[in-house]
Each structure stands twice: as structure tokens, then as C-alpha cells.
Amino acid sequence: SGAHMNIHWLQHVPFEGLGSIGFWAEKKGHTLIATRLWAGDELPDPEDVHMLIIMGGPMGVSDDQAFSWLAAEKQLLCRLVDSGCALLGICLGAQLLADALGAKVYRNREKEIGWFPVVSADGIPSPFAGVFPDTLDVFHWHGDTFDIPAGGMRIASSRGCCNQGFIVGDRILGLQYHLEMTPSGLSSIIAHCRDELVDGEWIQREEEIVQGSGCLATNNLVMEQILDTFERLVQKIRPDRDTTA
């Protein structure tokens, strides 16, 4: 295990938590600091963050009118994109990162909700080479999508949505799907967003979603490899920084 990290995470709704990312950070002894945007918590000082994780939520990147915290969050992300901080965005978090990197975020032609396979792109560069399996059944819950940011690379695609993730440089990663999901997280998102489970080509029924939970362990393992990669990276980027609590 390497040096201690301050991992800051942004939460948009109470029912979308860190899932398996929390278990990983505890196991590694890193400090986890949450900004619960829905509860009015203050955003972190960019200087204090070694790694920032931006979670999901049912809102969209341009819903500034409805969510008073969104504009300030987007400003923070623009600053951190330029700062050398490690950034991981999941679902809405990936869309917000794409937006901060100047890429377009817009409605996907289909909503994608449930367990659908993603196929990894060829030639994903180091340090993430070998982290993403060729194909993996992953959990989706989104209606929007993003363009791959300039200078970035697509990580994966599904039949319902072409851009399932991107990497920019070696420290900015956006994933449209939820590798961190846990059984309780699954129950929670279903309970709060059940009204979206309507008929659609890429929308599963609740029973199918629950049945898919057998895939969670494999998904969490891939997430752990992603986080291990980030951990090694942060120690390279910031050996000069004080990483003690």
C-alpha cells in the first residue's frame, strides 16, 4: 500500500453513494471527504484534493436553474481539470467531466437502464491498459450521453450508447456506467427512480435488474483495479505534496 490520499467525493443525491469505492478506500486507509451538494455542503479547496470522484444523479449537466450548486460545481471541475488532480466521474459525474473538458453533453437517442454489455475499445493506453475486460455486463441508468473530449479516447461502447467512457491523459477518467454498484445501492436507485422503468429497447424490468446483481462482484473488481491504478498515479504526480492527514 502506498502513501495516504485525501479522496474527495461529490454526491448529488442521497441515494447514490460511493458503493464499493468506499470499501476500497477504507481498506487502503485513505481519507474520504464528502461534499453532499444536495445538503448544501461547501465544495473543497482544490489544494486539499489528491483525487476527486464525482458520482451520479438524475439531474442533467445543464439543470443550473433547478440546482443552485451546479454552477459552482462545474467551475470547480474546470479548475481541477487544469490542476493535475486525479479525476474519476461516474454517470452524471462523467457527463460533468466531459462538459468541463469542453465536450457536448446531450440526450442519448435511447434511455439505457439495466444490465447491458459494454465492449472495450482497442489500444486503451497505459496506465489503464489491461484494466478493462474486452467485454463486461455492467449496470446502466442514464438518458444522456457525451462526446469524447478533445484529446481524449473512448474506453467502451454498448449497442444502446456509443460513448460509454473516456480517458484524457492518464488522470481523468469518465465512466457512463456503475462499476461501484452494490446490492443495497441497486435497491436504493430502483426505489427512488422506479418511475423510469417504462417500456424501452434498452430498459430492463425491475426483476431483470435485480437478477443481474450476480454481476456486481466482477464489476466491483474492475473498479478496484481502476482505483489501484489511480492510487499509483497520484503517488507519481504528487510525491512532493504533503499526503498526511
C-alpha positions as CSV (number, residue, x, y, z in Angstrom):
1,S,0.0,0.0,0.0
2,G,1.3,3.5,-0.9
3,A,1.1,6.9,0.6
4,H,-2.1,8.2,2.2
5,M,-4.5,10.1,-0.1
6,N,-7.3,12.6,0.5
7,I,-10.1,11.4,-1.7
8,H,-12.9,13.9,-2.0
9,W,-16.2,12.9,-3.5
10,L,-19.2,14.9,-4.7
11,Q,-22.7,13.5,-4.0
12,H,-25.7,14.8,-6.0
13,V,-28.5,12.8,-4.3
14,P,-28.5,10.9,-1.1
15,F,-29.4,7.6,-2.8
16,E,-26.3,7.4,-5.0
17,G,-23.4,6.7,-2.7
18,L,-19.8,5.5,-3.2
19,G,-20.7,1.8,-3.2
20,S,-17.6,-0.4,-3.4
21,I,-15.3,2.7,-3.8
22,G,-15.9,3.3,-0.1
23,F,-14.9,-0.3,0.8
24,W,-11.7,0.1,-1.2
25,A,-10.7,3.5,0.4
26,E,-11.3,2.1,3.9
27,K,-9.2,-1.0,3.1
28,K,-6.4,1.2,1.9
29,G,-6.6,3.7,4.8
30,H,-7.3,6.8,2.6
31,T,-9.3,9.7,4.0
32,L,-12.7,10.1,2.3
33,I,-14.3,13.5,2.4
34,A,-17.8,14.0,1.1
35,T,-19.5,17.1,-0.3
36,R,-23.2,16.4,-0.2
37,L,-24.3,19.0,-2.7
38,W,-28.0,18.2,-2.1
39,A,-27.5,19.1,1.6
40,G,-25.6,22.4,0.9
41,D,-22.1,21.2,1.9
42,E,-19.3,23.5,0.7
43,L,-17.1,22.5,-2.1
44,P,-13.5,21.5,-1.3
45,D,-10.4,23.7,-1.7
46,P,-8.7,22.4,-4.8
47,E,-5.4,22.4,-3.0
48,D,-6.6,19.8,-0.5
49,V,-7.7,17.2,-3.0
50,H,-5.4,14.4,-4.3
51,M,-8.3,12.7,-6.1
52,L,-11.8,13.8,-6.8
53,I,-14.7,11.4,-7.5
54,I,-17.9,12.8,-9.0
55,M,-20.9,10.5,-8.5
56,G,-24.2,10.1,-10.4
57,G,-27.6,11.6,-10.1
58,P,-30.9,12.0,-12.0
59,M,-30.3,15.7,-13.0
60,G,-28.5,16.8,-16.2
61,V,-25.4,19.0,-16.6
62,S,-27.5,22.0,-17.8
63,D,-30.0,22.0,-15.0
64,D,-28.4,25.0,-13.3
65,Q,-31.8,26.7,-12.8
66,A,-33.1,23.8,-10.7
67,F,-29.9,23.1,-8.7
68,S,-28.3,26.1,-7.2
69,W,-25.0,24.3,-6.6
70,L,-24.4,23.1,-10.1
71,A,-22.7,26.2,-11.5
72,A,-20.1,26.3,-8.7
73,E,-19.5,22.5,-9.1
74,K,-18.8,23.0,-12.8
75,Q,-16.4,25.8,-12.0
76,L,-14.5,23.6,-9.5
77,L,-14.2,20.8,-12.1
78,C,-12.8,23.2,-14.7
79,R,-10.2,24.3,-12.1
80,L,-9.3,20.7,-11.2
81,V,-9.1,19.6,-14.9
82,D,-6.2,22.2,-15.1
83,S,-4.7,21.4,-11.8
84,G,-3.2,18.0,-12.2
85,C,-5.6,16.4,-9.7
86,A,-6.8,12.8,-10.4
87,L,-10.5,12.8,-11.5
88,L,-13.0,10.0,-11.8
89,G,-16.5,10.7,-13.0
90,I,-19.4,8.2,-12.9
91,C,-22.6,8.5,-14.8
92,L,-23.7,12.2,-14.3
93,G,-20.1,12.7,-13.0
94,A,-18.7,11.6,-16.3
95,Q,-21.1,14.0,-18.1
96,L,-19.9,16.8,-15.9
97,L,-16.3,16.0,-16.6
98,A,-16.9,15.9,-20.4
99,D,-18.6,19.3,-20.0
100,A,-15.7,20.7,-18.0
101,L,-13.4,19.4,-20.8
102,G,-15.4,21.3,-23.5
103,A,-17.3,18.3,-24.9
104,K,-21.0,18.3,-25.7
105,V,-23.5,16.5,-23.4
106,Y,-26.9,15.7,-24.8
107,R,-29.8,13.3,-24.7
108,N,-29.0,9.8,-26.0
109,R,-31.4,8.5,-28.5
110,E,-32.4,5.8,-26.0
111,K,-32.5,5.6,-22.3
112,E,-30.3,2.8,-21.1
113,I,-31.3,1.2,-17.7
114,G,-30.3,-2.2,-16.5
115,W,-27.5,-4.7,-17.2
116,F,-26.1,-4.5,-20.8
117,P,-22.6,-5.5,-22.0
118,V,-20.0,-2.9,-22.9
119,V,-17.2,-3.7,-25.3
120,S,-13.8,-2.1,-24.6
121,A,-12.0,-0.1,-27.2
122,D,-8.8,-1.4,-28.6
123,G,-5.5,0.1,-27.6
124,I,-6.5,1.7,-24.3
125,P,-3.3,3.4,-23.3
126,S,-1.2,2.9,-20.2
127,P,-1.7,3.1,-17.2
128,F,-5.2,1.8,-17.8
129,A,-4.2,-0.8,-20.4
130,G,-5.4,-4.2,-19.3
131,V,-7.8,-2.8,-16.6
132,F,-10.9,-3.0,-18.7
133,P,-12.1,-6.5,-19.8
134,D,-12.8,-7.0,-23.5
135,T,-16.5,-7.2,-22.7
136,L,-18.4,-6.9,-19.4
137,D,-22.0,-6.8,-18.3
138,V,-22.3,-3.6,-16.4
139,F,-25.1,-1.6,-14.8
140,H,-26.5,1.4,-16.6
141,W,-29.0,4.1,-15.6
142,H,-28.9,7.1,-17.9
143,G,-30.7,9.1,-20.6
144,D,-27.9,11.5,-21.6
145,T,-24.6,10.9,-23.3
146,F,-21.5,12.9,-24.1
147,D,-19.0,13.4,-26.9
148,I,-15.5,12.2,-26.3
149,P,-13.5,15.3,-25.1
150,A,-10.8,16.7,-27.4
151,G,-7.5,14.8,-26.8
152,G,-9.4,12.0,-25.1
153,M,-10.1,8.4,-26.0
154,R,-13.2,6.3,-25.9
155,I,-13.0,3.5,-23.4
156,A,-16.1,1.4,-24.3
157,S,-19.3,1.2,-26.2
158,S,-22.6,-0.6,-25.9
159,R,-25.3,-1.2,-28.6
160,G,-27.6,1.4,-27.0
161,C,-25.0,4.1,-26.5
162,C,-21.7,4.6,-28.4
163,N,-19.7,6.6,-25.8
164,Q,-19.6,4.6,-22.5
165,G,-16.4,6.2,-21.1
166,F,-13.4,8.2,-21.9
167,I,-9.9,8.8,-20.7
168,V,-7.9,12.1,-21.1
169,G,-4.2,11.9,-20.4
170,D,-3.5,9.5,-17.6
171,R,-5.5,11.0,-14.7
172,I,-9.0,11.9,-16.0
173,L,-11.5,9.1,-16.4
174,G,-15.2,9.2,-17.1
175,L,-17.5,6.2,-17.0
176,Q,-21.1,6.2,-18.0
177,Y,-21.9,3.0,-16.2
178,H,-21.8,2.0,-12.5
179,L,-18.9,-0.4,-11.6
180,E,-19.2,0.7,-8.0
181,M,-22.8,-0.5,-7.5
182,T,-23.6,-2.8,-4.5
183,P,-26.7,-4.8,-3.7
184,S,-28.0,-2.0,-1.3
185,G,-27.1,0.7,-3.9
186,L,-29.2,-1.2,-6.5
187,S,-32.2,-1.5,-4.2
188,S,-31.8,2.2,-3.4
189,I,-31.7,3.5,-7.0
190,I,-34.6,1.3,-8.0
191,A,-36.7,2.6,-5.1
192,H,-36.0,6.2,-6.0
193,C,-36.1,6.1,-9.8
194,R,-38.6,3.3,-10.4
195,D,-40.9,5.5,-12.5
196,E,-38.2,5.5,-15.2
197,L,-38.7,1.7,-15.7
198,V,-41.0,2.1,-18.7
199,D,-41.1,0.1,-21.9
200,G,-37.9,0.7,-24.0
201,E,-35.5,-1.3,-26.1
202,W,-32.7,-0.7,-23.5
203,I,-34.7,-0.5,-20.3
204,Q,-35.0,-3.7,-18.3
205,R,-37.8,-4.6,-15.9
206,E,-37.2,-4.4,-12.2
207,E,-37.0,-8.2,-11.9
208,E,-34.2,-8.4,-14.6
209,I,-32.3,-5.6,-12.8
210,V,-32.4,-7.5,-9.5
211,Q,-31.5,-10.8,-11.2
212,G,-28.4,-9.1,-12.7
213,S,-26.9,-8.5,-9.2
214,G,-24.8,-11.6,-9.7
215,C,-22.5,-9.4,-11.9
216,L,-21.8,-6.9,-9.1
217,A,-18.8,-8.7,-7.7
218,T,-17.0,-8.7,-11.1
219,N,-17.9,-5.1,-11.6
220,N,-16.5,-4.1,-8.2
221,L,-13.3,-5.9,-9.0
222,V,-12.8,-3.8,-12.2
223,M,-13.5,-0.7,-10.1
224,E,-10.8,-1.8,-7.6
225,Q,-8.3,-2.1,-10.4
226,I,-9.2,1.3,-11.7
227,L,-8.7,2.8,-8.2
228,D,-5.4,0.9,-7.7
229,T,-4.2,2.5,-10.9
230,F,-5.2,5.9,-9.8
231,E,-3.5,5.4,-6.5
232,R,-0.2,4.6,-8.2
233,L,-0.6,7.6,-10.4
234,V,-1.4,10.1,-7.7
235,Q,1.8,9.0,-5.9
236,K,3.8,9.7,-9.1
237,I,2.1,13.0,-9.7
238,R,2.3,14.4,-6.2
239,P,5.3,12.9,-4.4
240,D,6.1,16.5,-3.2
241,R,2.6,17.1,-1.7
242,D,2.0,16.5,2.0
243,T,-0.2,13.4,1.9
244,T,-0.5,13.1,5.7
245,A,-3.9,13.7,7.2
